[in-house]
């Protein structure tokens, strides 16, 4: 992901870091399960391709939200995890976002039931 040279607000760069369909879902999954292999993440995140997952993980690593451990030996084993600083800190914001989404879904269900 290309970072702009100028931002008018710190929220803009945070938005640029997190934008896209999958990044917040990946972060939430890693926060929930801790360390995870690529295949585990691909299995748990319905609809994401391995190529997209790798791209998103690499961008999250670039910004210090996710890191990986690559184990020696065969078969190759790699585990991804949230970083202690930014990665785990972003979970607080994601928890609020999830709560808002849950409330919205519940409101929509009530509206459908009322019709």
Buried (B, 14 or more C-beta within 10 A) or exposed (E): BEEEEEEEEEEEEBEBBBEBEBBBBBBBBBBEEEEBEBEBBBEBBEEBEEEBBBBBBEBBBEBEBBBBEEEEEEEEEBBBBBBEEBBBEBBEEBEEEEEEEEEEEEEEEEEEEEE
